Amino acid sequence: MSTVTLKNLSKRYEDADSVALQDLNIAVRDGEFLVLVGPSGCGKSTALKMIGGLESITGGEVLIGERVINDFASRDRDIAMVFQSYALYPHMSVYDNIAFPLQIAKVGRAEIETRVKDVAKILQLDPYLHRRPGNLPGGQRQRVAMGRAIIRRPSVFLMDEPLSNLDAKLRVKMRSEVAQIQRQLKVTTIYVTHDQVEAMTMGDRVALMRDGVLQQIDTPHTIYHEPRNTFVASFIGSPAMNLFRASLARQDGELLVRLGDQQLPITRLTRQRYPGIEQHKEGDVIVGIRPEDLEDATLVPEHPLDQQLQAPVILLESLGSDQMAHVQLDADSVTDTDDEDDTESLMNSTTAAGICICRFGAQSPVTAGVNVSIAVACDRLHFFDATTGRALREDT
């Protein structure tokens, strides 16, 4: 087992005059499951390929353990990779596909048989060892691809969207199995995905990237509850966090946030979470409200009246366990934001739509076209600088 350290890792394509990766600094702990996540083109797969020796390094260093491996060939890095494509040999049995790396390394037949059986037991492939990959469903084929990587007993696993070819139901099953296998083997793993749900459910830590720049790296719990900026806040969570232009004001000694012609109190707990609000006592901010922190007020009759919003329901989506209510607020939405260094993009990201998504309980009697009272969990509001998009914390 090994640590993986990225120091100022950069990638520039001279012919395209573009920067794919910019000064990426990450320290992956021994045995950790780290997920790199972000939208297409954010640099996550490029970073993985640079660690694996499949992409040249423009600047910075990659270390496995204490060794700088920038100039090592891929085969000399003691890593194993699993890709989106299974890349299995169709004419070989499952046994021979898994055993192939050891056969190439001229490992003895007895040891190969022992190790294949051990891997097959871990991956629950024992009944299929003599079948060919073409006779297996997608989930089992992906297990075979993982088996071929596991049997090498590498120091590091690199996985590039290995579940993206599977259907939705099988992906849910496989992501829990992959996480369990990794924890059983205790091998340092770097996993790339564009699916934030996959990232949050699998990773010990999540590293969120955009445009080649690391936005935030932390545990799933922290990155969800304490987003560093508006991009992190809107990317993590399903549905995405609602973001609105708002203003702060004081009334009778109480700090309020105004959303159009309505207002909500900023509670003591929220001020503790976002101490930077005190520097913006009166002025523009971006307020974030997660859909799950908005409930039909009829379902929580004890909720304070001053912590409620009134809005018409535009659209209602029933999911069985709950309902997604799209309501219209008299406030400007922030639909998309860039990283904190691109203030022009952030300032131009406002729309007047004012659509807010609420996650109501299944028992809610609300229907489309009517006004609804919305109970807001004011202790869980989020606040960001209106210019930079950075969270209004102590380091703002």
N, C-alpha and C positions, 0 to 999 in steps of 0.2 A: 504494500500500500504506500501511497505517496501524496504529498501535497502538490498542487499546481499553482504557480504564481505568474501572473501577467503584469509586467512592469512597462508602463507607457507604450503599450502595444499599438502600433499604427499600421495602416495599410492605405497606400495611395496608388491609384492607377494613372500612370503618367499619360498614356495615350488618350484617356478619357478626361484627364485633368480633374479627377474627382477623388474625394477622400471617403473610403469605405469604413474606416475605423480610425478613431482619434484618441490617442493617449488613454487606452483602456488599462485600468489598474484593478485587478481582482486577485484575492488570495483564497484559493479553494482548500479547505482543510482536509486532512487525512480522513478518508472514509465518507466524506460529505457528498450529498446529492445536491448539486447546484444546477438550477435551471436558468438558461439564457432565454429571455422572451422579449418580444417586440413585434411591430408590424413588419411587413415585407420590406426588404432593403435597409433594415436598421443596422446590419453588420454582424448579427449573431452567428450565422452560418460561416461567414468569413473568419470570425474569431476562432470558431471550432476547427476549421480547416487549417488555420495557421498553427494551432496547438498540435494538430495531427500531422503536420508536415506536408499537407496537400496544397498549401498556398504559401508563397514567399512572404517574408516579413520585411516591411519597409522601415520600420523603426521600433525600438523597444526590445524587450526580452521575454522569452517563455522559459520558465524553469519547472522541471519535474523533480521534486525533492530539492536538492541543492545544486543540481546540474542545469546550466544554461544549454538548451537543446536547439537553439536557432538553426544551427548548421547540421543537425543530425538528420539522416534519412528517416523517413517515416517508419521503416521496419526496425530502426534502432532506438525508438523512443519508448518501448515497452508499453504501448497503448493498444487498445482494440476499439474498432469503430463499428457502429451499427447505423445503417442509413435508412432513408425512406424506402428505397428499393431493397427488396430482400436479397437480390444478387445471389441466389442459390443456383447450384448446378443441377439442371433438370434431369440429366441422365444418371445422376447419383442418388443413392438412397439417403434418407435422413441421417443414418449412421455415418455414411461416408462424407456427407456435407459437414457434419459437426467435427468429424475426425480430421478433415482435410489439413488444417494448419499444423497438426502434429505429424501427419504423414509427410508433409513437405519438410518438416524439421527432422525427419528420420528418427522419430521417437519409436521405441520398441512396441511391438504389437500388443503385448500384455498390458503395458501401461496405457496405451491408447484405449484398449477395451475398458479398462477400469475407469478412466477419466470420462469416456463417453457415457458410460452407465451412470456415473455420478452426476454429470450435467443433465442427462435425460431425466433423472429422478427429480432434480431441482425444478426443471421446466415442465414436468409432467408429460414427457414425450416417450416414455417407455413403450407404449403400445404401437408407436408409429416408426420405430427405428428402421424398419425394413421397407417402408413405403417410400415413394418418390415425392418430392415437393408438390408436383402438380396434382397429386391426389389428396392434398391437405387444404383446409380452409385458410383464409388469410391470417387469422390469429395464430394458428399453429406454425405457419410458415415463418411468421415473425419470431416465434420462439426458437425455431431452428437457426435463424440468423443470429439471434442472441446467443444460442448455444455455441455456435462457431466462434463467437467472440469470447465467451466465458471460459471455454476449454483452454485457451492460451494462458489463463491466469495472469492477466496484465496488471500493471500498477494503476492504470487509469482506463475508464470506459469513456468514450465519446459517442454520443447518440444524437443524430441529426434527424429530427421529426420522424422517428421510427414508426409511429402509430397513425400517421396522416392518411395512409391508404385504406384504413379500416373503417367500417361503418360505425355510426355513432354509438350504438349499443356495445359493440365489441371494443371500441376505444375505451369506454368507461371501465370495462372489465380488465382490459390489458394494462391500463395505466396503474391500477392498484397492484396487479401482478408484478409489473416491472419494478415498482417502488419496493415491494416486499422482497423481490429477488435481490435488489441492490442492498437492502438492509441486511439480508441474510449473508451475502458475500462480503459486505463491508469494504467494497472497492470504491475509491474516489471516482465520482461520475459527474460529467458535465453534459447536460441534456438541453438540446435546442428545440424550441417550439414557438409557434405564433399563437397558440391557444392559451389564453390567460387562465382558464379554468384548469387546464392540464398543469400549468406551472404552479398554481396555488395548491393543488391537491398532492403533487408529487414531491416538490422540492423542500429540502431543509432550509435553503435560502433561495431567493429569486433575484435575478439581476435583470432589470428592465432597461432596454436600450432604445434609442431613437436616433436616426441619422448618424450612426457610428459613434454616438456619445452615450456613456453610461448615465442613466437618469437617477437610479436608486438601486441599492442592493441591500436586502434585509430579509428577515423571516417573512413568510406569507402573512402572519398576523400583523406585523408592524407595517409592512408595505400597504396593507389594506386600511388599517386604522390611522396611520400617520404618513400619508403620501407627501413626498417632498415638494411636488409642484402639481400644477393642473393637469399636465400630461399623464403623470402617474395616477392621479386621482381618477381621470376619465378612462384610462386603459384597464385598470384593475377593478373588477366588479362587473357583474352581469345581472341586469342591465347596467349601463355605465352610470357613474355619478352625474346628477344634474348640476350644471354650473350656470350661475347667473351673475350679471352685473348688479351690484347692490351698493348701498351707502350706509355709513354708520352715523348714528345720531344719539344724543342724550335727551332723556325726557324724565323729569322728576328724579334726577340722579341715577336713572337706569340706562345702561348701554343697550341700544337697539340696532337691529339691522333692518333696513327698509328694502323691500322687494316691490318695486312699483308703488302702488297705493296701499300696500299692506306692510306690516312690520312684525318682527318676532324679537323676543328678548334674548340677549346673549347671556347665558347662565354663567355662574361662577365656575363650574366645571369646564365649560368651553373656554373661558378666559385663561384658565390654568393650562389647557392644552395648547392654546394659541396666544401666548403672552405678547406676541407682536401686535395684537389688536390694539393694545394701549398706545402704540405709536400712530395709530390711525383712528383716533377717537372720533373724528368727524372727517369723512372722506370716502372716496370710492374704494371698493374691494370686490373680490370675486367670492361668492359664497357657494359652497358645495353641499348638496343634500343627496344622500344615497336613497334610491327607491325604497329599500327595506326600512328606512327610517321615516317613512310616510305611510300613515294608516288611515282608513276610513274612520272618522271620529265617532261614528255610531257604534263601532266595535270597542271603543275605549271611552265610555261615557265619563270616566273620572279625569280625563285629560284636561289640563287647564285651558280655559278659553283663549288666553292671551298667547298660547303656543299652538294656534290653529290658523290655517289659511283657507280662504274660500276661493273656489275656482270651478268653471264648467268642465265637464268631462267631454273630451273630443272623441276618444276611442277607448274601447274596453276589450282586452284580450284575456280570455279565460284559460288558465293553465291547469285547471283542476284543483291543485293544492292551494293556489292563490290566483289573484287577478291583477293584470297590469293595466292600470288606469292612466291614460294620457290626458293630462289636464292643461288648461291654458292659463298661465300666469301673466300678469301685467308687468313683465320684467324682461330685459334683454338676455337671451341665452348666449353662453360661450360654448360654441359647438366643437371647436378644435383649437388646440394650443400647441405651440412648439416649445422647445426647451428654453430655459430662462435667459439664454444669451440672445435669443431672437425676439426682441421686444416688438419689432414691426409686425411679425406674424401674429403675435398674441393680440396686439391692438386691433388688427384687422379681422379677428376671429368672431366678432360679435354678430349675432343675428337678432332680429326682432321677434322671432317665432314664439319665445316664451313657453315652449312645450316642456312640461315636467312629467316624468314617469314615476308613478307611485305603485308600490307593491302592496295591494290590499289583500286582506284575508279572504278565503273562499266564501265566507259567510256574508260578505258585504252585499247589501241590496242595491248598490249603485248601478245606474244604467247610463248609457251614452246619451248626451244631450241635456243632462240635468246638472245643477250646481251641487257641489259636494263640500262638506267641511273636512279638512285634512288635518289630522293630528300629527304635529311635527316633533320628532325627538330632538329638542333644541340642545340637549347635552352632547349630541353627536354631529352638530353642524361643523363644517370645515371652512377655513378662511385662507384666502390667498391674495397676494399683492396684485392690484389691478394692472400694473405695468409689466412686471417680470413674470407673474404666475407662480412665484415661490410661496410656499406655505408661510404664514405669519407666525413663525416660531422665534425662539430667542436668537437664532443665527441669521435672521432676515436682515 
